[in-house]
Amino acid sequence: MPFGQDFGWKDMAQEVSFPKQKIKIVLAEKIHEAAADYLSEAGFNVNFVPRALEGKELDDTIADAHVIGVRSRTKLRRAQLEHARRLLAVGCFSVGTDQVELDAATSLGVPVFNAPYSSTRSVAELTIGNIIMLARRAGDKNTKLHLGEWDKSLANAEEVRGKTLGIVGYGHIGQQVSILAEAFGMEVVFCDVLKKLPLGRAKPVASLDELLALSDFVTLHVPGTAETKNLIGAPQLKKMRKGRYLLNLSRGNVVDVAALVESLKNGDIGGAALDVFPDEPVPPIAPFATELAKCENVILTPHVGGNTEEAQHKIALEVANALEEFVNSGKTEGSVNFPSVNLRPFPNSHRILNIHRNVPGALVEITKMVSEVGANIDAQHLSTFKDIGYLVMDINRDLSEEVKTKIAGLPISIKTRILY
């Protein structure tokens, strides 16, 4: 569906409970300007901040915000989410959402949206580029030439054609890497915690250990979770073939960096490429030190896998569209922490959004309240996710304010508002 298509929401003669121009949206960290343009054209009050926020500046900026948009460096933990007392939604203009404390957002009735696939191609292309650079040891030769040293030796330089690439995590990025690698004549094996349909000639293997033993290049494309922390450590590095290569363009805590440094210095691993690190600076330009910089044939980039003009433009529009649709219609499809609801409009109704604790009998209690008021329910959709329930309800206009007040007063209610 094209961005901006709205199923006729804007064409309906509606009473809006809160004027759009008074809905404040804060976009931090120099999110692509397409997002600000999109949301401004939609009628919202957009505050564009071209840097990451932290501490008092963050608190002051979001205190009266209805929507907050961040990339990866601005951290929204429970304290910040509670401080933003008017907060309706959060947009993560990125693939991941670990910059937001999701459990806290959920408990406060705040859906979080992201763009899980928009930077897929950008990360995949950088991965393939790094594979070729490692095979030719081009990173070291580039550095030497910049320092005035001509080193034309061919020691350990290889083609990638005919080599085996092992992909850990066969999601959207892993699959794109797989397709590109085959185009270069590589053999591809992969492993994933879920059963995935192979693309092209790629072959699944039974375990990570098997993949490590088979591969000339191992590339990681997994989320940063408790299960994937130090997924590659000293034991796994020892299972790789001597002189082979490791790439991590996923999350910094997936690789035990100290173990990797030791393996590189011992010559067990022939090279590595990393775009992510366990501890990354907040400012876009800042001092950075790592023992990996002292190792041979190591390519280091500062978390730029998704930093292409094309990817950022796609991310900007995808997340901005999701935020607009939530504010305008209550739609939560695509939210990472909320029930998925998308109720089509019912003409001449008022729409009430209610977020409540997911307890037995919640809908019965709410329906009873509506009945006692004497209101007619034109349409409704209730969905639950973990500890919360999300109800979108269209009722006759004359009694909407009274219904909203009574539902909001229920002990189970977390957040209730009349949308229009």
N, C-alpha and C positions, 0 to 999 in steps of 0.2 A: 504494500500500500504506500503511495507517495506520502512524504512528510507533509503535514498540514491538512490532510484529508480528515474531516472531523465528524462524519456521519450526520451532518446537519446541525450540530450543536450550535454553531454560530448563527444559523438561520432562524432559530426558534425565538419567538418573542418571550423572553424569560425575565423574571425578576431575579437579579443577581444579589445574593446575600451580602457580598462584599465587593466593592468596585475593583476591577482588575488593576487599575492604575495605582491602587493602594496596596496591592500584593507585592511585597518586596522580595526580590530574588537576588541573592548574593552569589556571584560567580568568582571564585578565587583561583589563583595559580595560573593566570593567563590562559584560561580555557579558550579554545579557538573562537574567534570573534563571530563565527556563524551562529553559535549558541545565543550570544547576546542579541544579535540581529533578529534571530527567529523569535525569541521570547519578547523582545521589545515590540516587534511587529504584531505579536499576539495581544499586546495591550498591557503587559506587566511592567512594573517599575524595577528595572535591572540595575544593580550596582556591580560594576565590573572592577575587580581588584587584580592587577597584573602580577601577583606574587603569592607565594604560600603564606598562610597566616598561622600564628601560634601565640600562646600567652594572652596578655591583656588585649592586644590588638584583635585577636580572633574573637574573644568574648565581646568586645565592644561592637565589632562589625556584625555579629550574628544575633545580638541580643533581641532585636525586633524583626528578624528575618522570618519570612514565611516559608521560603525555599532556600536551601544552600546547595551550591554546586562546587565540588572540589575535584582535584586530580589525585595525585598519590601522596603528596607531602603534607597537606593539611590534615591533621588528625582530629576526628570527631569522636570523642569518648563520651561516657555517660555525663560527665560534668558539663561538657560543652552542649550536649543535646538538651539537658535540663535547663541550661542557661538560656537557650534560644526558646523562650516561653511561648512564642507564636508559631513554632515550627510545624509545618504540614508535611514536608517531604524533603529528602536528600537525593541529589544526583551525583553519582560517582562517574566523572567523565574519564573512564578508564575501563580496562578489562576486569580488574579485581575490585574487591570492596573491603579489603582488610584495613583501610584507613578509617573505617567507621565501625564502632562497636555495635554490631548488628542486634545482639540480644537486647541491648539498652534501647536502641531505636524501636524495636518491636514492642517492648513493654511500654513505651511512651506513645505508641500509636503512630509511628512515623515510618512510612514505606521508603525503601532505598532502591534506587534504580541505577543500572549501569549499562555498559555497552560491551557485552562479552565477546562479540565477534568482529567488531569494526576494525581492529588493528591486526587481525589474523594474518593478512597477506604481508604486512610490513615486517612483523616478527619472523615470518617464514623466510622472507627474502634475506634478512640480516643473518639468519641461521645458515643458509646456503652460502652466503658470502664468506662467513667465518670458516666454514668447512674448507672452502677452497684456499683461503688465506693460511689456515693451519697446515694444510697439506703441502703448500709451497713455502712455508716458513716466511711468508711475505711480511708479517708484522715486524719481525726482527730486522729484516733487510731494509724495510722502510725507515725504521728508527735509526739504523746505522747510516743510511744515506743522508738523512736529515742532519746527522752529526758530522757529516763530511767523510764517512768511511765507505769505500766501494767494496762490497762483498758479493762476488758473483759465484761463490761456491754452490754446488748443487747437492751438497750433503743432505740426505734425508728428504729431498724434495720429491713429491709424488703427484700423480694424477688422481682424481677422485673416481674416475670411471673404473668400474669393476670392484670398487671397495664396498664394504657392507656398512650401512648406516643403521644404528639401533635407536629407535625412538621410544622414549619412556613417557607415556601419556599420549594416547592416540585420539585426542580431541580435535577441535577445528584447526588449531595451529599445527599439531602433529601431523594431521592428514595433509595439510597444504605443503609442509616440509617433505612429506613422503612423495607427493606428486612431482615436486620440483626436483628432488633427488633422483627419481627414476629418469627424468628427462636428461640428467647428466650421466646416465648409465650406471648408477649405483644400485646395489641390491639393498632392499629395505626389510628390516624385521622390526617388530614393535611389541610392547607389552602395555597393558592397561588394567586397572582394577575392574573395569567393566568389559563385557564381551563386545567387541567392535567388528563391524564388517570391513575387511581389508579393501583398500582401493588399489587398482592396478595390480602389480605383481607383489605387493607387500605381503609379508607373512607374519602371523602372530606367533609368539613364542610363549612357553608355559610360565616363565618366571623371569625376574630381573637378573638373576644369576646367569641364566642361559643367554640372555641378551648381551650381558657384559662379556661373556666368553666368545661370542660370535662376532662382535662388532669391531670395525676399525675406527668408527666415530660413534660416540654415544651422545645424544642430545636430549635434554630434559625439558618437558613441557607439561608440568604438573602444577596444581595450585599449592599455595603455601598453607599447609594445615599441620596439625599435630602429628598426623600419620606420615607426612612427607618431610618433616624436619630431619636433617642429616640423612636423607635417603641414600646419598652417596657419601660414605665415610671411608675410613681406612680399610675395612674388610671388603667393601665393594671395589675399591680402587685396585686392590690386590688381585681381584678376579678378572680385571681387564687385561687384554693382551698387551705385552710389553711394547712401549713406544707408541701406543694408540692415543686417541684424542677424546677429550670431554668438553661438552658445551652446556652452559646453563643460561638460558634466556627466560627462565620462569620466575622463581622467587629466590631471594638470597639465602634463606635458611635451608634450602634443599640440599646444599653441598656443605660438608665440613671443610672449611677453607684451610685450616691448619693441616689437615690430613692431605689435602690436595697439594699444598706447598711442599710437604715432605715427599710426596710421590713424584712431583716434578723435579725436585732437586736430586732425587735418587736416580732419575732417568727411567722410572717405571712407566710414567706417563709421558708421551712425546710432546704434548701441548694441550692448551686449554683456551677456551673463549668464554668470558663471563660478561654479562650485561647487567647482572643483579648481584647485590652484596648484602650480608646480614645487617650491616649498619650503614645507611646511606645519609649523606648530609641533607638538610632541609632546603637551603638556598640552591638555586639552579647552578650557581658558580661558587665553589667553595673548595678549601683545601681537602685533600683526600689521600690517605696512605693505606697501602696494603702490601703484605709480604709477597703477594703474587706478582707485583711489579718488578721484583728482583729475579724472577724466573724466566728461563728462555722459552721462546715460542708461546707466549701468552698474550692473547688479545683481550684488552679491557675496554669496555665502553660504559658510559655512565647512565645506565637504565634508559636507553633510547630505542629499544626494540620497536615500540609503537609510535615513536616520534617521527612520523612523516606527515607532510601536509595533507595527503589523502586520508590517512588514518584519523588524524585529529579532526578533520572536517566531517568525516562520517560519524565519529563519536559525538561531536558537538550536536549534530542534527538528531541523532538517535536518542540521546539522553534528554535533550531539550523537548523533543516531541513527547516522550514519555511523561515528563514533568507537566507539560501543558495539558495533556489528556487527563492526568490525575486531578489537577486543579480544576479543570473545566467539567469533567464528567464523573470523577471518582474511579476511573479505570486504573487497575493495578496490575494488569498483565505485564510480565517482565520484571516485576519487583522481586528482589532476592530474599526478602524477609517477610512477605505479606501474602495472604490468600489472593488468588488470582480471580478478579471479578471484572466483568465488562458488561454492564446492563445497558441495553439500548434505551434511548430516550422514550418516555411516554408523554405524549402531548398534553399540555395544560395541567401538568402536575408540578409539585415541588419535590425536589430530591433531598433526602436526608441521608447522610453518611454517619454510620455509627461503628466505632471500634470498641470491642468489649472483651473481657476475659472469657476464654473458651471454657465454659462450665456447662454441665448438663442443664437443659431447660432454659437456656438463654433466649432462644427465639420465642418460646412459649411466653416467657415473661414480657418480652418486648411487644409481641402481638397482643397480649392481654392489655397492655397499657394503651396501645393504639385503639383497641376496641372500646375501652372505657371512655376515651375521648370522643368516640363516635366518628373517627376518620375512616376513609375508605382507602385501602391499599390498591393502587393501580398496578404496580409491579414491584418485585423485590428479588434480591439475590443475596444469599448468605453463604459465605465460604469460610472455612477455618484453616489455620496453619499454626501448628504447635500450640502455644498458649493463648492465642487470640482468635477472635472471630471478627469478620468484617461484613457488615450489612449495608447494602445499598437499597434504599426503599423510596419509591415514588408514591406520593399520596396527594389527596385533593388539597388545593392551595389554602382554603379557608382555615384549616386547622393545623397547618404545618408548624407554626411557631409553638403552639401548645404541645404538639407531639414531640417536637425537638426538645423542649424544656423538660418534659417528663422522662423521656428516654435518657437524657443527659444526667438526670438525677438518680438513675438506677445505680445501685452499688457495684454492679458488674461493668458499668460503662467506663471507658478510658478517655474517649474523645468523641464528641458528637457535633456535627455542624449541618446547617442547611446550605446545600450547594447553590440552589436557585429556587 
